[in-house]
Amino acid sequence: MGGGVERPTVAIAGASGFVGEVVRRALAKRHRVIGLTRSPALYANPPREEGVEWRRCDLFSLRDLDRALEGVDCAIYLVHSMLPSARLTQASFADLDLLLADNFARAAETAGVEQLLYVGGLTPGDEPLSPHLASRLEVERTLGSRAVPLTSLRAGLIVGPGGSSLDILVNLVRRLPAMILPRWTESLTQPISLVDVVRALELCVGNPETFGQTYDVGGPDVLTYRRMLRRVARILGRRRLMVGVPLFSPKLSRLWVTLVSGASRQLVNPLVESLRHDMVCAENPLQARLAPETQGFDDALRASLGPGGEARPNPLWNVIPFDRAFLRRASTVRSIQRLVLPPGRDADWMASEYLRFLPRFGWPLLRCEVDGPACRFFLVGTRLLLLELRFAPERSASDRQIFDVVGGLLVKRAAGPLGRLEFREVPGGREALAAVHDFRPALPWLIYNQTHARVHLWVMRGFGRHLRRLAAQRPVAPTLEAGSGPTRA
């Protein structure tokens, strides 16, 4: 490997999270580990560990990732976009995760990384997936869509200190003397201890036999969620009345789980929606190798609890308040919309079509002028420059078009990266993402939220309808030119 036989270099995206913290420490014994973090608080005061280097990296920035993955042999992806990345985010978790995974795969290919590794979710049979599980599978496919071979581990409930799903189960038992259990608590799952997930990753890192392979991994116990709740109660020494009802009722379940567990809706909602599936491992060589020494649910649970029976905290919790305060001071906006890409078209065409569409959609208020790489939007009848975009050809390609936000009355001038608008194709060629990153509004925040922010969503929904109409028309031949930016007709 490029990093040397003695100490190959492994980068971990999500190195400070629930799984990443333990993986980082385990791999540092035999590898040079690079922890990637966008947390300003963590980067300013990182854990001092031999064999670990920290690199600050915004995964939404392909330029950051290109630098961060230089000299890396293997890269592990342990990211799930549940925490905020801007003061205002207009995006679904699935679209955020898709963009991040696409960035990571592109950067790994550019850097010459030899192997990608990913820990995702078990995928049940051929039945329709919940949005959460569908997103996990989409991330897996996106990471594997480039030239770098992907090793994918699919796991169910991971039991270890700081695990959010386990934290929810423990808090439900601790706080409720009686529970009415809906039908989803009869779903089967095969939990796996955090230490066994780490063992699985150690067996796969740098192992050519695992390149391009997907493995289900799980512990020795196959349990319903009701049985897991009863085991948690027994280990905590709590007597709990549990009564089952034949209803799935996801809305009611999300409400009471959120209220009782104290977890955020962003975490609880996708979790509850996924619980209608049975998630059990399919046989495979890696699972067979792990099985003789896998830790049972009860032992893994005991190792995850504090002295008072409380779930041990997530290692990120001590930095989250500082990072949220940083985001509030930075006052940036992130907005991502998934759009239909008409057959035979690419991101280059979509960017040009957007610049044609916007003045027509905004008439009679908006006027657009294109001058070489610059695109300027004015209030009709005036020379008031509302927004100026500048095409970035050196960072663009036919499947990804970048415009920097360089001026205008709607933009606040401040230190830090320029805001940018991008259009990118995603694997499969039938969809694209339109994304705004690091935009700093000049309007006071409360006014911006009620005006400009809502107008942007209204415009993008209109553009989405426009693209769907075009997609329903007769297919066109693929464009022959690429990367010419906003001056294209």
N, C-alpha and C positions, 0 to 999 in steps of 0.2 A: 504494500500500500504506500501511497504517496507520503504519509506521515512517518514512515519508517516501520520496520518489523518490530522493534522494541516497544515503541510507544505510539501506536496509531492515534490519530486525532479524531475525536468524536465531538460534534456540536449537538447541543440539546436545546431545542426550542420548547420553552416551558420548564426550564431547569429548576425554577424555584417553586414549582407547584407541588401538589400532593404526591404525584408519582415521580415527577422530575427530581425532587430533592433526594429521594432514596436512590434513584437510578444514578444520579450525579456522583454520589459518594461511593457507590459500588463500582462504577466504571473507572473512577479516578485511581483505583489501586493498580490497574494495568494499562490505562490509556491516558493520553493527554486530553482533558475534557475542557470544552469551551461552553460556558453557560450563556445563552442569549436571553437578554431581558430588556423590556422597554420601560421598566420601573425606574424612575429617577431616584427614588429613595433607596432601592436595593443596589443600584449601580454606584451610588455615592458611598454606601457602606456595605459592601458585599461580604458574605461569609468567607472567612480566611481558611482555605482548605488547600492542602498540598495537591498539586496536579490539576487544579481548576483555575481557568482564566475566565474572567467575565467580559463580555462585549455588549455594550448598549446597542440595541437594535429594535427599530420599529418595524414589525413584520408587515405593516401596510406599505412600507417603502421598499421597492425593489432595489434601489440603490443601496440602502442600508444592508439588505440581505446579501447583495453581491459582495460587499466588503466583509461582512461577518462570516461568510462561508469560505473565504480564501484559505487555502491550505488544509481544508477539512477532508477526511477520508470517508467518514460515515456521519450522517445527520439524522437525529431522532426527533420526531415531531409529536409533541405532547400538548398541543394547544387546542383550547375550546373557548370561543369568544363569548364568555359569560360576563366578564368584567368590562366596564366602560372604557373606551379608548378616546373619547372626546367629551366635551361638556354636553353637546347635543349629538345624538346618533339617530339617524333616520335609516334604519336597515333592519331586516330580519336577521336572526342569529345564523340562519342557513346561508344567506348571502355574504355575511361577514366571514363565515368559515370558508366558503368557497373561494373568496378572493385571497384570503390568507394562504390557503393550501396551494392555489395557483402560483402565488408569489414564491412560495418556498420551493415548489417543483422547478420553476423557471430558474431561480437563483442556484439551486443545486446542480442543474444541468450546466449552467454557465461556469460554475466553479470547478467542474470536473469531479464532483463528489461520486464515490464509487457505490454507495448504498444509502438508501433512505429506509428508515424504520418508523412505523406508526402503530400506536395503540388505539384501536377503535372499539366499536361495539359489536356484540354478537348479532347476527342477522338471521331472523327466523324464516325458514322455508321460502315459499313462493307467495305468501300472503302480503297484502299491501302494508307497507311500513308506515309507522308513525312519522311525523315530520322530523323528529329528533333522530331516529335511526336512519331515515332516508338521507339526512344531512351527513351523518357519520359515514355512510356508504359513499356518498358523493365526494367527501373529502378523500377517502381512500382511493377512489378512482382517479381523482384529480392529481394526487401525489404520484400515482403510477402512470400518468399519461405522458411523461417525458422519457428521455433516454436513460435516466438513472433507475436501476432496478429497485423496486420497493419490496420490503418485507413487512407484511401487515399482520399484527396480532389482534384478534377480536376477542374481547373479554366482556363478561357481564358485570355484575356488581363487584367492584374492587374493594376489599376490606382491609383498611389500614388507617393509621393515625392521620386525621385531617381529611378523610374522604367525605365529600359532601353528601352522597347518597346514604352512607352509613350514619352520618350525623343526623340526618332526617329520621331514620329508623329509631335511633337511640332516643332522640328528643320526644318522639311520639310516645314511646313507652314510659319515659321519665315523667311526662307531663299529663298523660291521660289515664285516669284510673279505670276507665271503660272505653272500649272502642267498637264502633259499628264498622265492620270491614266489608267494603264493596267487592264486587266480583273480581276486580283486578288482583286482589290479594291471593287468589287461587292460581295465578300464573306461575309457571315454573321458571326458575333461574338457577344458574350454576355459579355461585360466587367464587371468587378467587382471591387469595391473600395478596397483599401488596408485595410481600417478599417473593412470591412465586411469579408475579409479573416481572419483577426485576430479574429473577433467574432466567425467565424466558428470553428477555432482551439480551442478557449476557451470552446466552447460547447462540443468538442470531447475529450479534454485532460482528461484522467482518467475516462472517461465515458464508462462503460462496454457495454452499448447498441450500441456503435459505433465500438467496436472491430471487426476486420475482414470485415468492411464495406467500400464501395466506394461511394462517393457522388460527383455529379456535383454541382458546386456553381457558381452563376452569379448574376449580378445586375438586375434592372428592365428593362433595355433597350437592345433590340436586334437591332444591327446596322450593316450596311456595313462599310467597311473602308473608302469609299468615304464620307459617311455621318459623320463619326467621324472627318475626315479632315475638312469638312465644319463647324462642331461645334467648332473645335479648332480655325479655322479662325475667326469665329464670336466672340468667347470669347476673343481672342487676339485683336479684333478690326481691323483685316486685310482683305482687299478685295483681293480675290485670284481667278484667272481664272482656272477652272478645266475642262479638256476635256477628256472624256473617249475614249479608243481605244479597239477593240475586240481581243487583244493579251494578252497572259499570259507573255511571254518573261522573264523567271526568271533570265537569265544571265544579260540582260540589266537592269532589275529592281534592282538586287543586286548591280550593278555598280553605278547607279545613287543614290540609297538610301545611299550607303556607302559614296560617294563623298559629297552629300549634307548634310546628317545628321551628319557626322563626327564620326559615330560609326564604330567600327572595323568590318572587313570582317567576323571574327569568330562569331560575334554576328548577323550581318545582314543576312548572307547566310542561316542559318537554319531557321531564322524567315521568310524570304521571301518564302522559299520553303514550309512552313507550311500554307501560306496564301491562297493556292488554296482550302482549306477545309472550309466548313461551320462548325462553332463550337458553338453550342447552347446547353444549359443544358437540360438534361432529368429530369423529375419530380422525386423528392425523399423527404423523411421526413426532412432532414436537410435543403434543399433548401426551403421547405415550411415554416420551422420555421424562416429562415432568411428573407424571402421575404417581410413581412410587413414593415421592417425598413431598407431595403437596400438602399444605396445611389445611386442616378442617376449618369450617366456619366458626365453631366455638372458640378454638385456640386463636384464630386470627382476630376475633372480636375482643377477647380478653386482652390481647396485645395492643389493641387500639383504644382502650379506655384508660382514663386517668384514675387516680386513687379514689375519687369519690363516685366513680361509675359514669362520669361525664365523658363524652367523646372528646378526644384530644383535638386541639385546634388545628386548622389548616395553617401551614407555615407562612402563607401569604398574608394572613390576617393582620399582622403587626405593621405591614407596610401599606395596606390598602387605604387607610385614612389619609396618609401623606400623599399618595398618588392621586387620590380623588381631589384633594386640595390643589395639587399641581394642575390637574385638568381644569378645575374651576378658574384658576388664575389665567391659564392659557386661553380659555374661552374659544376653543376651536369647534368646528362642525365637521361631522362625517356623515355622508349621505350616499347610500348604495341602492340602486334599483336594478332588478333583473329584467331584461328586455328580450323580446323575440328578435332573432336575427333572420331576415328574409333569406330564402335559399339563394345561393350564389353570391352573397354579399359578405363583406368582412368589416372589421372594426374601422378601417380607413374610410370605407363608404359610410358607415354609421355616423362617424364624426362629422363628415361633410353634410350628411342629411340633417343632422341636428342643427347645424348652423344655417341651413336653408329653412328648416321648420320653425325655429324659434321666433324670427321676426314676423312670420305669417301668423303664428299662434298668438303672439303678443300685440299684434296690430289692434288698435291704432296708437298704442303707447310706446312701442319699442322699434328702434331702427338699428340695423346691423351694418357695419362697414368692415370689409375684409381687405387688408393691405399687406400682401406677402404673408409672413407668418403671424401677423397680428390680427386679432378680431376684436372689434370694439362695439359695445352696445350703448346707444344713446336714447334719451327720452325724446320722443318724436317732437319736432318743432323747436328743439333746443340743441345746444352743444354740450349739454350736461352728460358727461361720460359716466355711465353707471358701472360698467365693468369692462376691463380689458384682459383678454386672454392672449397668450403667446404660445404658438405651437413649438414643441420641443422635439425636433427631428432626431437628435442624437439619442433620445430615450424612447423613440417610437418605432413601431414596425407595422406591417399590414394588419396584424392581429391585436395590436395595442397602440392606441393613440393618446398622447399626453399633451395637455395644455396647462401652462402655468398661469395662475391668476396674478397679474402683475400690477393692476391698478384699477381705479374707479372709485366713485363716491361710496359704493356699498362695501368696500374692502378697508379693513383697518390695517395700517402699516405698523408692523411690529417685528421684533427680532424673531429668528427661527425660520423654519422652512417655509417657502412660498406655498400658498394654497394651490391645489391643482385639480383639474378635471380630467378624467380618463375614460376611455371606452375600450373594453377588452373582450375578446372572444373567450369563451370557456370551452373546455374539452367537450367534443361532440358536435360543435359547429352550428348548433341550432339556437343558442342563446348567447347573450352578451351582457356584461355588467357596465352600467354607467355609474361612475363613482366620483364624489367630491371629497377630497382629503384636506385637512389642515386649513380649512377656510376660516378666516377671522372676520366676523361681521363688524362693520363700522357702526351700525345702529345699536342703541342701548339694548341690552340682552332681552329684557321683557318685550320691548317693541319688536325686535327681530323675530322672536318666537311666534308672535301673533301676525306677522306680516311676511317678511322675506322668506322665512323658513317654510311657511305654508304655501306661498306662491311657488317655491321651487318644487315641492311635491306635486302641486297641481300641474305644473309644466311637464314634469317627468311622466306623470300619468297620461297626459295628453300625447306626449311623444310615444309612449308605449302603445296607445290605441292606434296612432298613426302607423307604427311599424307592423302591428297586427293586420291592419288593412292591406299594407303592401305585401305582407307575407301570404295573404289569402289570394293575391292576384297571381297571374301567370309567372312561373319562375323565370329569372333572368340568368344570363350566362355569367360566370365568374368575372370579376373585374380583372383587367390586365395590369393596371398600374397599382403601385402600393407605396404608402408612406409619404405621399406628397402633401398631406396636411390640409389646412382649411381653404386653400386656393382652388382645390378641385371642385368642378361642377358636379 
